[in-house]
Amino acid sequence: MGSEEIALIGMGCASFLIPLGLTVVAALRKSKMALAAMAFLWAGFTALMFFQLSITGGWDALLYVLLLLFVSAPAAVGGLIGGLVGWARADQAQPEKATSVVSAGGLDQKG
């Protein structure tokens, strides 16, 4: 396997894992603004690549096709899976309530 193939696989994996992690964290915190911002950035990048693809001809268009295949598509799948998993896990998590504990000295301590 050459260095070009490793770079393409690495770029695809990174563009999948980074949005996956970011959207899991944002969804666990139920941050709709962060999820919307990430979706907006992905949609803007994808629209820009399609626009450049439409005005570019010949072999130059291959770069934009590769960016769509190895950056945009994995980012979309990673973001979608991460958002769904994070949102589902956030719904399952039950926050523990702090209880008042009286120590031997008679002082209240939150535990």
VEXDOFI-155335 format. One record per residue: x, y, z of N, C-alpha, C, O, CB in turn; residue in three letters. Coordinates in steps of 0.1 Angstrom, whole numbers, padded with zeros to 4 digits, always signed. Each point is the difference from the previous one (the first is absolute). Glycine has a CB too. Example, Ala and Ser with C-alpha at 12.3 -4.5 7.8 and 13.67 -1.06 7.14 Angstrom:
<nodes>
+0132-0057+0078-0009+0012+0000+0009+0012+0000+0010+0000+0007-0029-0012+0005ALA
+0015+0023-0019+0009+0011+0000-0008+0011+0008+0005+0011+0001+0007-0017-0023SER
</nodes>
This chain:
<nodes>
+0008-0012+0000-0008+0012+0000+0009+0012+0000+0009+0002+0008-0028-0014+0004MET
+0016+0021-0021+0008+0012-0001-0004+0011+0009-0010-0001+0007+0014-0004-0030GLY
+0004+0016+0024-0004+0011+0009-0012+0007-0004-0007+0006+0009+0031-0004-0004SER
-0027-0002-0018-0013+0007-0004-0012-0007+0005-0010+0006+0004+0022+0002-0025GLU
-0012-0022+0020-0011-0007+0005-0002+0001+0015-0011+0001+0005+0014-0017-0024GLU
+0008+0016+0026+0000+0002+0015-0006+0014+0003-0007+0002+0010+0027-0018-0007ILE
-0016+0026-0011-0005+0014+0003-0015+0001-0003-0007+0006+0008+0030+0003-0014ALA
-0027-0016-0004-0015+0001-0003-0008-0008+0011-0010+0005+0004+0015-0004-0029LEU
+0000-0012+0029-0007-0007+0011+0000+0007+0013-0010+0001+0007+0016-0022-0018ILE
+0006+0027+0014+0001+0008+0012-0009+0013+0000-0005+0003+0010+0029-0012-0008GLY
-0025+0015-0014-0008+0012-0001-0015-0004+0002-0007+0007+0006+0024+0004-0022MET
-0021-0022+0010-0014-0005+0001-0003-0004+0015-0010+0004+0005+0011-0012-0029GLY
+0009+0001+0030-0003-0003+0014+0000+0012+0010-0009+0001+0008+0020-0023-0013CYS
-0002+0031+0002+0000+0012+0008-0013+0009-0002-0005+0005+0010+0030-0005-0011ALA
-0029+0001-0011-0012+0008-0003-0013-0008+0005-0010+0006+0000+0022+0005-0020SER
-0011-0023+0023-0011-0007+0006+0001+0001+0016-0010+0003+0006+0009-0019-0026PHE
+0012+0014+0025+0002-0001+0015-0001+0014+0007-0006+0001+0011+0020-0021-0014LEU
-0009+0030-0004-0001+0014+0007-0014+0005+0001-0004+0004+0011+0026+0001-0021ILE
-0030-0005-0001-0014+0003+0002-0008-0009+0009-0009+0004+0007+0010+0006-0029PRO
+0002-0023+0022-0006-0009+0009+0002+0004+0015-0010+0000+0007+0013-0019-0024LEU
+0009+0021+0020+0003+0004+0014-0006+0014+0004-0006+0001+0011+0027-0014-0013GLY
-0020+0022-0007-0006+0014+0003-0015-0001+0001-0006+0007+0009+0025+0003-0021LEU
-0026-0017+0004-0014-0001+0001-0005-0008+0012-0011+0002+0005+0010+0001-0030THR
+0009-0013+0029-0004-0008+0012+0001+0009+0012-0009+0000+0008+0018-0021-0018VAL
+0001+0029+0011+0002+0009+0011-0011+0011+0000-0006+0003+0010+0031-0007-0010VAL
-0028+0010-0012-0010+0010-0001-0014-0006+0003-0008+0007+0007+0022+0005-0024ALA
-0017-0024+0013-0013-0006+0002-0001-0004+0015-0011+0001+0005+0010-0009-0029ALA
+0011+0003+0030+0000-0003+0014-0004+0012+0009-0007-0001+0010+0024-0017-0014LEU
-0012+0029-0001-0003+0013+0007-0013+0006-0005-0005+0011+0005+0029-0007-0001ARG
-0031-0010-0013-0012+0004-0006+0001+0015-0006-0009+0008+0002-0003-0023+0014LYS
+0024+0017-0022+0003+0013-0006-0005+0001-0014+0007-0004-0009+0013+0007+0024SER
-0032+0002-0017-0006+0001-0014+0008+0010-0008+0001-0002-0012-0023-0005+0021LYS
+0027+0017-0003+0008+0010-0008+0013-0006-0005+0003+0003-0012-0013+0015+0026MET
+0017-0026-0006+0012-0006-0005-0003-0010-0011+0007+0000-0010+0004+0003+0032ALA
-0021-0011-0021-0004-0009-0010-0004+0007-0013+0003-0004-0011-0010-0012+0028LEU
+0000+0027-0016-0005+0008-0012+0012+0006-0006+0001+0001-0013-0023+0003+0023ALA
+0032+0001-0002+0012+0006-0006+0008-0010-0008+0005+0003-0011-0004+0013+0030ALA
+0000-0028-0013+0008-0011-0008-0007-0004-0012+0006-0002-0011+0003-0006+0033MET
-0022+0007-0022-0008-0003-0012+0001+0011-0010+0001-0003-0012-0017-0011+0026ALA
+0016+0026-0010+0001+0011-0009+0014+0000-0007+0001+0003-0012-0017+0011+0026PHE
+0027-0016-0006+0013-0001-0006+0001-0011-0010+0006+0001-0010+0004+0008+0031LEU
-0015-0021-0018+0000-0011-0009-0008+0003-0013+0005-0003-0011-0003-0013+0031TRP
-0013+0022-0018-0008+0003-0012+0006+0011-0009+0000-0001-0012-0020-0005+0025ALA
+0027+0016-0006+0007+0010-0008+0012-0006-0007+0002+0003-0012-0009+0014+0028GLY
+0014-0026-0010+0012-0006-0007-0005-0009-0011+0006+0001-0011+0007-0001+0032PHE
-0023-0007-0019-0006-0009-0011-0005+0009-0012+0003-0004-0011-0009-0014+0028THR
-0001+0028-0014-0005+0009-0010+0011+0006-0008-0001+0002-0012-0020+0003+0026ALA
+0032+0000-0007+0011+0006-0007+0007-0010-0009+0004+0003-0011-0001+0012+0031LEU
-0002-0028-0015+0007-0010-0009-0009-0003-0012+0006-0002-0011+0005-0008+0031MET
-0024+0009-0019-0009-0002-0011+0001+0012-0010+0000-0002-0012-0015-0012+0026PHE
+0015+0026-0008+0001+0012-0009+0014+0000-0008+0000+0002-0012-0015+0011+0029PHE
+0026-0016-0010+0013+0000-0007+0000-0012-0010+0006+0002-0011+0005+0008+0031GLN
-0018-0021-0017-0001-0011-0009-0007+0004-0013+0003-0004-0011-0002-0012+0030LEU
-0011+0024-0017-0009+0004-0012+0008+0010-0009-0003+0000-0012-0018-0004+0026SER
+0030+0012-0008+0006+0010-0009+0014-0004-0005+0006+0006-0008-0018+0011+0020ILE
+0017-0029-0006+0013-0005-0004-0002-0011-0010-0009-0008+0001+0018+0014+0021THR
+0000-0007-0032-0001-0010-0010+0013-0008+0000+0010+0004+0005-0026+0010-0018GLY
+0015-0026+0006+0012-0008-0002+0005-0007+0013-0008-0003+0009+0014+0018-0027GLY
+0007-0017+0019+0006-0007+0011+0000+0008+0013+0001-0006+0011+0013-0007-0028TRP
-0016+0026+0016-0001+0008+0012-0012-0003+0009+0001+0002+0012+0011+0016-0025ASP
-0022-0023+0007-0012-0004+0007+0002-0012+0009-0007-0002+0010-0007+0012-0028ALA
+0025-0017+0016+0002-0012+0007+0003+0003+0015-0003-0008+0009+0012-0003-0030LEU
-0002+0022+0023+0003+0004+0014-0013+0002+0008-0001-0004+0012+0022+0015-0020LEU
-0031-0004+0002-0012+0003+0007-0009-0013+0002-0007-0001+0010+0007+0024-0020TYR
+0001-0032+0001-0007-0013+0002+0007-0008+0011-0007-0006+0009+0001+0005-0033VAL
+0019+0001+0025+0007-0007+0011-0003+0007+0013-0002-0007+0010+0020+0000-0026LEU
-0019+0020+0017-0003+0007+0012-0015-0004+0005-0002-0001+0011+0018+0020-0017LEU
-0025-0020-0004-0013-0004+0003-0001-0014+0006-0007-0003+0009-0001+0019-0027LEU
+0016-0025+0011+0000-0014+0004+0007-0003+0014-0005-0007+0008+0004+0002-0032LEU
+0013+0012+0026+0008-0003+0011+0000+0010+0011+0006-0003+0011+0008-0009-0027PHE
-0021+0023+0015-0002+0009+0011-0015+0003+0003-0004-0002+0012+0026+0013-0019VAL
-0029-0008-0003-0014+0004+0003-0009-0011+0004-0007+0000+0009+0010+0018-0026SER
-0002-0029+0009-0009-0012+0003+0004-0006+0014-0010-0003+0008+0008-0001-0033ALA
+0014+0001+0028+0003-0005+0014-0004+0009+0011-0004-0004+0011+0022-0009-0021PRO
-0016+0026+0007-0004+0010+0011-0015+0000+0002-0004+0001+0011+0024+0013-0018ALA
-0027-0015-0004-0015-0001+0002-0004-0012+0008-0009+0001+0008+0006+0012-0030ALA
+0008-0025+0018-0003-0012+0007+0004+0000+0014-0007-0004+0009+0009-0008-0030VAL
+0010+0017+0024+0005+0001+0014-0008+0009+0008-0003-0002+0012+0026-0003-0020GLY
-0026+0017+0002-0008+0010+0008-0014-0006+0003-0005+0003+0010+0018+0015-0021GLY
-0019-0025+0001-0014-0005+0002+0000-0011+0011-0008+0000+0009+0003+0005-0033LEU
+0015-0014+0023+0001-0011+0010+0003+0006+0014-0006-0004+0010+0013-0012-0029ILE
+0003+0025+0019+0003+0006+0013-0011+0007+0006-0002+0000+0013+0025+0001-0021GLY
-0030+0007+0000-0012+0007+0006-0010-0009+0005-0006+0003+0011+0011+0016-0027GLY
-0009-0029+0009-0010-0009+0004+0004-0008+0013-0008-0001+0009+0001-0001-0033LEU
+0019-0003+0024+0005-0007+0012+0001+0009+0012-0004-0004+0011+0017-0012-0026VAL
-0008+0028+0013+0001+0009+0011-0013+0004+0006-0002+0001+0012+0023+0007-0022GLY
-0030-0005+0001-0014+0004+0004-0007-0011+0007-0007+0002+0010+0006+0014-0029TRP
+0003-0029+0015-0007-0011+0006+0007-0003+0014-0008-0003+0009+0003-0007-0032ALA
+0018+0012+0024+0006-0003+0013-0003+0012+0010-0001-0003+0012+0019-0010-0024ARG
-0020+0025+0007-0004+0011+0009-0014-0002+0005-0002+0004+0012+0017+0011-0025ALA
-0024-0021+0006-0013-0003+0005+0000-0011+0010-0008+0000+0009-0001+0007-0031ASP
+0018-0016+0021+0001-0011+0010+0007+0004+0013-0003-0006+0010+0003-0010-0030GLN
+0009+0025+0019+0007+0004+0012-0009+0007+0010-0008+0009-0003+0029-0006-0010ALA
-0020-0008+0026-0008+0006+0011+0010+0007+0009+0008-0006+0006-0026-0012-0008GLN
+0016+0031+0003+0009+0007+0010-0003-0004+0014-0011-0001+0004+0013+0020-0020PRO
+0009-0021+0024-0002-0003+0014-0002+0013+0008+0007+0010-0003+0008-0031+0000GLU
-0024+0020+0012-0003+0011+0009+0010+0000+0012+0003-0010+0005-0028+0011-0013LYS
+0030+0011+0011+0009+0001+0012-0008-0002+0012-0011+0006+0002+0027+0009-0015ALA
-0011-0022+0023-0007-0002+0012+0008+0007+0011+0012+0002-0001-0021-0025-0006THR
+0002+0026+0017+0006+0007+0012+0005-0010+0010-0008-0009+0004-0007+0029-0008SER
+0027-0020+0007+0006-0010+0010+0005+0008+0012+0007+0010-0002+0000-0026-0017VAL
-0011+0012+0030+0004+0006+0013+0012-0008+0005+0000-0012+0002-0023+0020+0004VAL
+0035+0000-0004+0012-0007+0004-0001-0001+0015-0009+0004+0007+0022+0006-0026SER
-0002-0017+0025+0000-0002+0014+0001+0013+0008-0005+0000+0012+0016-0022-0017ALA
-0006+0032-0001+0001+0013+0007-0013+0008-0001-0001+0011+0006+0025-0011-0011GLY
-0034-0005-0002-0013+0007-0001+0000+0010-0011-0010+0008-0001+0008-0011+0025GLY
+0012+0003-0034-0001+0009-0011-0006-0006-0012+0002-0012-0002+0019+0023+0011LEU
-0029-0004-0016-0006-0005-0012+0011+0000-0011+0007+0010-0002-0030-0002+0008ASP
+0023-0019-0014+0009+0000-0011-0008-0006-0012-0007-0010+0002+0028+0007+0013GLN
-0019+0009-0026-0006-0006-0012+0008-0011-0005+0012+0001-0001-0021+0021-0005LYS
+0003-0034+0003+0007-0011-0004-0005-0006-0012+0005-0010-0005+0000+0005+0028GLY
</nodes>
